Amino acid sequence: MDKNVFAAIATALYEYEGNNVHDKESGVITIKKHNTLWNAKFQNMTPKPSAK
Protein backbone atom coordinates (compact mmCIF):
# COMPACT_ATOMS: atom_id res chain seq x y z
CA MET A 1 0.00 0.00 0.00
CA ASP A 2 0.93 3.60 -0.49
CA LYS A 3 2.43 5.40 2.53
CA ASN A 4 0.03 8.30 1.93
CA VAL A 5 -2.92 6.01 2.71
CA PHE A 6 -1.42 5.11 6.08
CA ALA A 7 -0.71 8.78 6.80
CA ALA A 8 -4.31 9.73 5.96
CA ILE A 9 -5.71 7.00 8.21
CA ALA A 10 -3.41 7.98 11.07
CA THR A 11 -4.36 11.66 10.73
CA ALA A 12 -8.08 10.82 10.66
CA LEU A 13 -7.79 8.70 13.82
CA TYR A 14 -5.76 11.41 15.55
CA GLU A 15 -8.40 14.05 14.79
CA TYR A 16 -11.27 11.69 15.65
CA GLU A 17 -9.87 11.24 19.15
CA GLY A 18 -10.25 14.99 19.73
CA ASN A 19 -6.65 16.06 19.27
CA ASN A 20 -7.53 18.73 16.73
CA VAL A 21 -9.90 20.84 18.83
CA HIS A 22 -9.97 24.57 18.09
CA ASP A 23 -12.52 25.70 20.67
CA LYS A 24 -12.73 24.90 24.36
CA GLU A 25 -16.55 25.08 24.26
CA SER A 26 -18.33 22.26 22.51
CA GLY A 27 -21.40 23.11 20.47
CA VAL A 28 -20.59 26.83 20.19
CA ILE A 29 -19.92 28.35 16.78
CA THR A 30 -18.04 31.64 16.67
CA ILE A 31 -18.49 33.70 13.52
CA LYS A 32 -16.56 36.92 13.12
CA LYS A 33 -17.24 39.32 10.27
CA HIS A 34 -14.28 39.55 7.94
CA ASN A 35 -14.29 42.27 5.28
CA THR A 36 -12.92 41.20 1.92
CA LEU A 37 -13.45 42.27 -1.67
CA TRP A 38 -16.10 39.52 -1.94
CA ASN A 39 -18.46 41.42 0.37
CA ALA A 40 -17.39 44.99 -0.50
CA LYS A 41 -20.31 47.42 -0.81
CA PHE A 42 -18.88 49.25 -3.81
CA GLN A 43 -18.94 46.04 -5.86
CA ASN A 44 -22.62 45.23 -5.24
CA MET A 45 -23.96 47.27 -8.15
CA THR A 46 -22.54 48.30 -11.48
CA PRO A 47 -21.90 52.03 -11.94
CA LYS A 48 -24.49 54.14 -13.74
CA PRO A 49 -23.52 54.57 -17.40
CA SER A 50 -22.67 58.10 -18.44
CA ALA A 51 -24.84 59.76 -21.10
CA LYS A 52 -22.51 60.75 -23.93
mmCIF file of the N, C-alpha and C atoms, coordinates in Angstrom:
data_MODEL
# 
_entry.id   MODEL 
# 
loop_
_atom_site.group_PDB 
_atom_site.id 
_atom_site.type_symbol 
_atom_site.label_atom_id 
_atom_site.label_alt_id 
_atom_site.label_comp_id 
_atom_site.label_asym_id 
_atom_site.label_entity_id 
_atom_site.label_seq_id 
_atom_site.pdbx_PDB_ins_code 
_atom_site.Cartn_x 
_atom_site.Cartn_y 
_atom_site.Cartn_z 
_atom_site.occupancy 
_atom_site.B_iso_or_equiv 
_atom_site.pdbx_formal_charge 
_atom_site.auth_seq_id 
_atom_site.auth_comp_id 
_atom_site.auth_asym_id 
_atom_site.auth_atom_id 
_atom_site.pdbx_PDB_model_num 
ATOM 1   N N  . MET A 1 1  ? 0.833   -1.193 0.000   1.00 0.00 ? 1  MET A N  1 
ATOM 2   C CA . MET A 1 1  ? 0.000   0.000  0.000   1.00 0.00 ? 1  MET A CA 1 
ATOM 3   C C  . MET A 1 1  ? 0.874   1.253  0.000   1.00 0.00 ? 1  MET A C  1 
ATOM 4   N N  . ASP A 1 2  ? 0.246   2.315  -0.433  1.00 0.00 ? 2  ASP A N  1 
ATOM 5   C CA . ASP A 1 2  ? 0.932   3.603  -0.489  1.00 0.00 ? 2  ASP A CA 1 
ATOM 6   C C  . ASP A 1 2  ? 1.071   4.178  0.926   1.00 0.00 ? 2  ASP A C  1 
ATOM 7   N N  . LYS A 1 3  ? 2.196   4.805  1.215   1.00 0.00 ? 3  LYS A N  1 
ATOM 8   C CA . LYS A 1 3  ? 2.431   5.405  2.535   1.00 0.00 ? 3  LYS A CA 1 
ATOM 9   C C  . LYS A 1 3  ? 1.466   6.548  2.809   1.00 0.00 ? 3  LYS A C  1 
ATOM 10  N N  . ASN A 1 4  ? 0.978   7.199  1.758   1.00 0.00 ? 4  ASN A N  1 
ATOM 11  C CA . ASN A 1 4  ? 0.025   8.300  1.927   1.00 0.00 ? 4  ASN A CA 1 
ATOM 12  C C  . ASN A 1 4  ? -1.295  7.806  2.506   1.00 0.00 ? 4  ASN A C  1 
ATOM 13  N N  . VAL A 1 5  ? -1.681  6.583  2.169   1.00 0.00 ? 5  VAL A N  1 
ATOM 14  C CA . VAL A 1 5  ? -2.917  6.012  2.707   1.00 0.00 ? 5  VAL A CA 1 
ATOM 15  C C  . VAL A 1 5  ? -2.781  5.829  4.218   1.00 0.00 ? 5  VAL A C  1 
ATOM 16  N N  . PHE A 1 6  ? -1.653  5.294  4.647   1.00 0.00 ? 6  PHE A N  1 
ATOM 17  C CA . PHE A 1 6  ? -1.421  5.106  6.082   1.00 0.00 ? 6  PHE A CA 1 
ATOM 18  C C  . PHE A 1 6  ? -1.376  6.451  6.813   1.00 0.00 ? 6  PHE A C  1 
ATOM 19  N N  . ALA A 1 7  ? -0.777  7.452  6.183   1.00 0.00 ? 7  ALA A N  1 
ATOM 20  C CA . ALA A 1 7  ? -0.709  8.781  6.796   1.00 0.00 ? 7  ALA A CA 1 
ATOM 21  C C  . ALA A 1 7  ? -2.101  9.388  6.923   1.00 0.00 ? 7  ALA A C  1 
ATOM 22  N N  . ALA A 1 8  ? -2.942  9.200  5.913   1.00 0.00 ? 8  ALA A N  1 
ATOM 23  C CA . ALA A 1 8  ? -4.308  9.734  5.957   1.00 0.00 ? 8  ALA A CA 1 
ATOM 24  C C  . ALA A 1 8  ? -5.126  9.046  7.044   1.00 0.00 ? 8  ALA A C  1 
ATOM 25  N N  . ILE A 1 9  ? -4.985  7.741  7.176   1.00 0.00 ? 9  ILE A N  1 
ATOM 26  C CA . ILE A 1 9  ? -5.714  7.002  8.208   1.00 0.00 ? 9  ILE A CA 1 
ATOM 27  C C  . ILE A 1 9  ? -5.247  7.432  9.599   1.00 0.00 ? 9  ILE A C  1 
ATOM 28  N N  . ALA A 1 10 ? -3.943  7.572  9.778   1.00 0.00 ? 10 ALA A N  1 
ATOM 29  C CA . ALA A 1 10 ? -3.411  7.983  11.075  1.00 0.00 ? 10 ALA A CA 1 
ATOM 30  C C  . ALA A 1 10 ? -3.882  9.388  11.440  1.00 0.00 ? 10 ALA A C  1 
ATOM 31  N N  . THR A 1 11 ? -3.902  10.287 10.483  1.00 0.00 ? 11 THR A N  1 
ATOM 32  C CA . THR A 1 11 ? -4.364  11.657 10.735  1.00 0.00 ? 11 THR A CA 1 
ATOM 33  C C  . THR A 1 11 ? -5.840  11.669 11.088  1.00 0.00 ? 11 THR A C  1 
ATOM 34  N N  . ALA A 1 12 ? -6.647  10.875 10.381  1.00 0.00 ? 12 ALA A N  1 
ATOM 35  C CA . ALA A 1 12 ? -8.083  10.817 10.659  1.00 0.00 ? 12 ALA A CA 1 
ATOM 36  C C  . ALA A 1 12 ? -8.341  10.280 12.066  1.00 0.00 ? 12 ALA A C  1 
ATOM 37  N N  . LEU A 1 13 ? -7.620  9.246  12.466  1.00 0.00 ? 13 LEU A N  1 
ATOM 38  C CA . LEU A 1 13 ? -7.786  8.700  13.815  1.00 0.00 ? 13 LEU A CA 1 
ATOM 39  C C  . LEU A 1 13 ? -7.334  9.692  14.878  1.00 0.00 ? 13 LEU A C  1 
ATOM 40  N N  . TYR A 1 14 ? -6.270  10.405 14.622  1.00 0.00 ? 14 TYR A N  1 
ATOM 41  C CA . TYR A 1 14 ? -5.759  11.413 15.550  1.00 0.00 ? 14 TYR A CA 1 
ATOM 42  C C  . TYR A 1 14 ? -6.796  12.511 15.772  1.00 0.00 ? 14 TYR A C  1 
ATOM 43  N N  . GLU A 1 15 ? -7.399  12.995 14.676  1.00 0.00 ? 15 GLU A N  1 
ATOM 44  C CA . GLU A 1 15 ? -8.402  14.052 14.787  1.00 0.00 ? 15 GLU A CA 1 
ATOM 45  C C  . GLU A 1 15 ? -9.699  13.527 15.389  1.00 0.00 ? 15 GLU A C  1 
ATOM 46  N N  . TYR A 1 16 ? -10.044 12.280 15.109  1.00 0.00 ? 16 TYR A N  1 
ATOM 47  C CA . TYR A 1 16 ? -11.271 11.692 15.648  1.00 0.00 ? 16 TYR A CA 1 
ATOM 48  C C  . TYR A 1 16 ? -11.208 11.585 17.172  1.00 0.00 ? 16 TYR A C  1 
ATOM 49  N N  . GLU A 1 17 ? -10.036 11.360 17.706  1.00 0.00 ? 17 GLU A N  1 
ATOM 50  C CA . GLU A 1 17 ? -9.866  11.240 19.153  1.00 0.00 ? 17 GLU A CA 1 
ATOM 51  C C  . GLU A 1 17 ? -9.929  12.593 19.857  1.00 0.00 ? 17 GLU A C  1 
ATOM 52  N N  . GLY A 1 18 ? -10.086 13.669 19.118  1.00 0.00 ? 18 GLY A N  1 
ATOM 53  C CA . GLY A 1 18 ? -10.245 14.987 19.727  1.00 0.00 ? 18 GLY A CA 1 
ATOM 54  C C  . GLY A 1 18 ? -8.952  15.753 19.876  1.00 0.00 ? 18 GLY A C  1 
ATOM 55  N N  . ASN A 1 19 ? -7.929  15.390 19.154  1.00 0.00 ? 19 ASN A N  1 
ATOM 56  C CA . ASN A 1 19 ? -6.647  16.062 19.271  1.00 0.00 ? 19 ASN A CA 1 
ATOM 57  C C  . ASN A 1 19 ? -6.542  17.301 18.386  1.00 0.00 ? 19 ASN A C  1 
ATOM 58  N N  . ASN A 1 20 ? -7.550  17.568 17.614  1.00 0.00 ? 20 ASN A N  1 
ATOM 59  C CA . ASN A 1 20 ? -7.527  18.727 16.727  1.00 0.00 ? 20 ASN A CA 1 
ATOM 60  C C  . ASN A 1 20 ? -8.688  19.656 17.084  1.00 0.00 ? 20 ASN A C  1 
ATOM 61  N N  . VAL A 1 21 ? -8.806  20.018 18.355  1.00 0.00 ? 21 VAL A N  1 
ATOM 62  C CA . VAL A 1 21 ? -9.902  20.843 18.833  1.00 0.00 ? 21 VAL A CA 1 
ATOM 63  C C  . VAL A 1 21 ? -9.466  22.305 18.814  1.00 0.00 ? 21 VAL A C  1 
ATOM 64  N N  . HIS A 1 22 ? -10.296 23.143 18.185  1.00 0.00 ? 22 HIS A N  1 
ATOM 65  C CA . HIS A 1 22 ? -9.975  24.565 18.092  1.00 0.00 ? 22 HIS A CA 1 
ATOM 66  C C  . HIS A 1 22 ? -10.604 25.361 19.222  1.00 0.00 ? 22 HIS A C  1 
ATOM 67  N N  . ASP A 1 23 ? -11.798 24.966 19.637  1.00 0.00 ? 23 ASP A N  1 
ATOM 68  C CA . ASP A 1 23 ? -12.520 25.702 20.670  1.00 0.00 ? 23 ASP A CA 1 
ATOM 69  C C  . ASP A 1 23 ? -12.594 24.878 21.949  1.00 0.00 ? 23 ASP A C  1 
ATOM 70  N N  . LYS A 1 24 ? -12.578 25.565 23.064  1.00 0.00 ? 24 LYS A N  1 
ATOM 71  C CA . LYS A 1 24 ? -12.729 24.896 24.356  1.00 0.00 ? 24 LYS A CA 1 
ATOM 72  C C  . LYS A 1 24 ? -14.181 24.537 24.626  1.00 0.00 ? 24 LYS A C  1 
ATOM 73  N N  . GLU A 1 25 ? -15.127 25.309 24.026  1.00 0.00 ? 25 GLU A N  1 
ATOM 74  C CA . GLU A 1 25 ? -16.551 25.084 24.257  1.00 0.00 ? 25 GLU A CA 1 
ATOM 75  C C  . GLU A 1 25 ? -17.110 24.205 23.146  1.00 0.00 ? 25 GLU A C  1 
ATOM 76  N N  . SER A 1 26 ? -17.727 23.117 23.519  1.00 0.00 ? 26 SER A N  1 
ATOM 77  C CA . SER A 1 26 ? -18.329 22.257 22.505  1.00 0.00 ? 26 SER A CA 1 
ATOM 78  C C  . SER A 1 26 ? -19.721 22.774 22.148  1.00 0.00 ? 26 SER A C  1 
ATOM 79  N N  . GLY A 1 27 ? -20.079 22.697 20.905  1.00 0.00 ? 27 GLY A N  1 
ATOM 80  C CA . GLY A 1 27 ? -21.403 23.113 20.466  1.00 0.00 ? 27 GLY A CA 1 
ATOM 81  C C  . GLY A 1 27 ? -21.570 24.601 20.275  1.00 0.00 ? 27 GLY A C  1 
ATOM 82  N N  . VAL A 1 28 ? -20.507 25.390 20.365  1.00 0.00 ? 28 VAL A N  1 
ATOM 83  C CA . VAL A 1 28 ? -20.594 26.833 20.191  1.00 0.00 ? 28 VAL A CA 1 
ATOM 84  C C  . VAL A 1 28 ? -19.841 27.217 18.926  1.00 0.00 ? 28 VAL A C  1 
ATOM 85  N N  . ILE A 1 29 ? -20.537 27.900 18.036  1.00 0.00 ? 29 ILE A N  1 
ATOM 86  C CA . ILE A 1 29 ? -19.922 28.346 16.785  1.00 0.00 ? 29 ILE A CA 1 
ATOM 87  C C  . ILE A 1 29 ? -19.650 29.836 16.901  1.00 0.00 ? 29 ILE A C  1 
ATOM 88  N N  . THR A 1 30 ? -18.424 30.237 16.626  1.00 0.00 ? 30 THR A N  1 
ATOM 89  C CA . THR A 1 30 ? -18.035 31.638 16.669  1.00 0.00 ? 30 THR A CA 1 
ATOM 90  C C  . THR A 1 30 ? -17.831 32.133 15.247  1.00 0.00 ? 30 THR A C  1 
ATOM 91  N N  . ILE A 1 31 ? -18.604 33.133 14.869  1.00 0.00 ? 31 ILE A N  1 
ATOM 92  C CA . ILE A 1 31 ? -18.492 33.701 13.523  1.00 0.00 ? 31 ILE A CA 1 
ATOM 93  C C  . ILE A 1 31 ? -18.117 35.164 13.668  1.00 0.00 ? 31 ILE A C  1 
ATOM 94  N N  . LYS A 1 32 ? -16.998 35.531 13.096  1.00 0.00 ? 32 LYS A N  1 
ATOM 95  C CA . LYS A 1 32 ? -16.560 36.918 13.117  1.00 0.00 ? 32 LYS A CA 1 
ATOM 96  C C  . LYS A 1 32 ? -16.620 37.468 11.702  1.00 0.00 ? 32 LYS A C  1 
ATOM 97  N N  . LYS A 1 33 ? -17.142 38.677 11.576  1.00 0.00 ? 33 LYS A N  1 
ATOM 98  C CA . LYS A 1 33 ? -17.239 39.319 10.273  1.00 0.00 ? 33 LYS A CA 1 
ATOM 99  C C  . LYS A 1 33 ? -15.842 39.652 9.777   1.00 0.00 ? 33 LYS A C  1 
ATOM 100 N N  . HIS A 1 34 ? -15.580 39.306 8.538   1.00 0.00 ? 34 HIS A N  1 
ATOM 101 C CA . HIS A 1 34 ? -14.278 39.552 7.936   1.00 0.00 ? 34 HIS A CA 1 
ATOM 102 C C  . HIS A 1 34 ? -14.504 40.249 6.603   1.00 0.00 ? 34 HIS A C  1 
ATOM 103 N N  . ASN A 1 35 ? -14.093 41.494 6.505   1.00 0.00 ? 35 ASN A N  1 
ATOM 104 C CA . ASN A 1 35 ? -14.291 42.267 5.278   1.00 0.00 ? 35 ASN A CA 1 
ATOM 105 C C  . ASN A 1 35 ? -13.260 41.887 4.230   1.00 0.00 ? 35 ASN A C  1 
ATOM 106 N N  . THR A 1 36 ? -13.763 41.520 3.064   1.00 0.00 ? 36 THR A N  1 
ATOM 107 C CA . THR A 1 36 ? -12.920 41.205 1.920   1.00 0.00 ? 36 THR A CA 1 
ATOM 108 C C  . THR A 1 36 ? -13.519 41.879 0.693   1.00 0.00 ? 36 THR A C  1 
ATOM 109 N N  . LEU A 1 37 ? -12.885 41.711 -0.434  1.00 0.00 ? 37 LEU A N  1 
ATOM 110 C CA . LEU A 1 37 ? -13.455 42.273 -1.666  1.00 0.00 ? 37 LEU A CA 1 
ATOM 111 C C  . LEU A 1 37 ? -14.698 41.503 -2.105  1.00 0.00 ? 37 LEU A C  1 
ATOM 112 N N  . TRP A 1 38 ? -14.911 40.293 -1.588  1.00 0.00 ? 38 TRP A N  1 
ATOM 113 C CA . TRP A 1 38 ? -16.102 39.517 -1.937  1.00 0.00 ? 38 TRP A CA 1 
ATOM 114 C C  . TRP A 1 38 ? -17.359 40.147 -1.359  1.00 0.00 ? 38 TRP A C  1 
ATOM 115 N N  . ASN A 1 39 ? -17.276 40.811 -0.226  1.00 0.00 ? 39 ASN A N  1 
ATOM 116 C CA . ASN A 1 39 ? -18.458 41.423 0.372   1.00 0.00 ? 39 ASN A CA 1 
ATOM 117 C C  . ASN A 1 39 ? -18.350 42.947 0.430   1.00 0.00 ? 39 ASN A C  1 
ATOM 118 N N  . ALA A 1 40 ? -17.573 43.539 -0.464  1.00 0.00 ? 40 ALA A N  1 
ATOM 119 C CA . ALA A 1 40 ? -17.394 44.986 -0.500  1.00 0.00 ? 40 ALA A CA 1 
ATOM 120 C C  . ALA A 1 40 ? -18.658 45.655 -1.056  1.00 0.00 ? 40 ALA A C  1 
ATOM 121 N N  . LYS A 1 41 ? -19.083 46.726 -0.398  1.00 0.00 ? 41 LYS A N  1 
ATOM 122 C CA . LYS A 1 41 ? -20.314 47.418 -0.810  1.00 0.00 ? 41 LYS A CA 1 
ATOM 123 C C  . LYS A 1 41 ? -20.187 48.051 -2.193  1.00 0.00 ? 41 LYS A C  1 
ATOM 124 N N  . PHE A 1 42 ? -19.012 48.549 -2.530  1.00 0.00 ? 42 PHE A N  1 
ATOM 125 C CA . PHE A 1 42 ? -18.875 49.252 -3.810  1.00 0.00 ? 42 PHE A CA 1 
ATOM 126 C C  . PHE A 1 42 ? -18.924 48.289 -4.992  1.00 0.00 ? 42 PHE A C  1 
ATOM 127 N N  . GLN A 1 43 ? -18.857 46.999 -4.765  1.00 0.00 ? 43 GLN A N  1 
ATOM 128 C CA . GLN A 1 43 ? -18.936 46.038 -5.863  1.00 0.00 ? 43 GLN A CA 1 
ATOM 129 C C  . GLN A 1 43 ? -20.317 45.414 -5.999  1.00 0.00 ? 43 GLN A C  1 
ATOM 130 N N  . ASN A 1 44 ? -21.286 45.825 -5.195  1.00 0.00 ? 44 ASN A N  1 
ATOM 131 C CA . ASN A 1 44 ? -22.617 45.232 -5.242  1.00 0.00 ? 44 ASN A CA 1 
ATOM 132 C C  . ASN A 1 44 ? -23.381 45.602 -6.502  1.00 0.00 ? 44 ASN A C  1 
ATOM 133 N N  . MET A 1 45 ? -23.210 46.824 -6.973  1.00 0.00 ? 45 MET A N  1 
ATOM 134 C CA . MET A 1 45 ? -23.961 47.273 -8.150  1.00 0.00 ? 45 MET A CA 1 
ATOM 135 C C  . MET A 1 45 ? -22.994 47.849 -9.178  1.00 0.00 ? 45 MET A C  1 
ATOM 136 N N  . THR A 1 46 ? -23.366 47.731 -10.419 1.00 0.00 ? 46 THR A N  1 
ATOM 137 C CA . THR A 1 46 ? -22.539 48.298 -11.477 1.00 0.00 ? 46 THR A CA 1 
ATOM 138 C C  . THR A 1 46 ? -22.751 49.818 -11.511 1.00 0.00 ? 46 THR A C  1 
ATOM 139 N N  . PRO A 1 47 ? -21.736 50.574 -11.907 1.00 0.00 ? 47 PRO A N  1 
ATOM 140 C CA . PRO A 1 47 ? -21.898 52.028 -11.943 1.00 0.00 ? 47 PRO A CA 1 
ATOM 141 C C  . PRO A 1 47 ? -22.895 52.461 -13.015 1.00 0.00 ? 47 PRO A C  1 
ATOM 142 N N  . LYS A 1 48 ? -23.531 53.582 -12.780 1.00 0.00 ? 48 LYS A N  1 
ATOM 143 C CA . LYS A 1 48 ? -24.488 54.136 -13.739 1.00 0.00 ? 48 LYS A CA 1 
ATOM 144 C C  . LYS A 1 48 ? -23.743 54.587 -14.989 1.00 0.00 ? 48 LYS A C  1 
ATOM 145 N N  . PRO A 1 49 ? -24.218 54.157 -16.180 1.00 0.00 ? 49 PRO A N  1 
ATOM 146 C CA . PRO A 1 49 ? -23.521 54.571 -17.401 1.00 0.00 ? 49 PRO A CA 1 
ATOM 147 C C  . PRO A 1 49 ? -23.673 56.073 -17.641 1.00 0.00 ? 49 PRO A C  1 
ATOM 148 N N  . SER A 1 50 ? -22.616 56.664 -18.152 1.00 0.00 ? 50 SER A N  1 
ATOM 149 C CA . SER A 1 50 ? -22.672 58.099 -18.437 1.00 0.00 ? 50 SER A CA 1 
ATOM 150 C C  . SER A 1 50 ? -23.363 58.334 -19.775 1.00 0.00 ? 50 SER A C  1 
ATOM 151 N N  . ALA A 1 51 ? -24.112 59.415 -19.863 1.00 0.00 ? 51 ALA A N  1 
ATOM 152 C CA . ALA A 1 51 ? -24.839 59.763 -21.101 1.00 0.00 ? 51 ALA A CA 1 
ATOM 153 C C  . ALA A 1 51 ? -23.923 60.593 -21.974 1.00 0.00 ? 51 ALA A C  1 
ATOM 154 N N  . LYS A 1 52 ? -23.384 60.009 -23.000 1.00 0.00 ? 52 LYS A N  1 
ATOM 155 C CA . LYS A 1 52 ? -22.511 60.748 -23.929 1.00 0.00 ? 52 LYS A CA 1 
ATOM 156 C C  . LYS A 1 52 ? -23.135 60.869 -25.275 1.00 0.00 ? 52 LYS A C  1 
# 
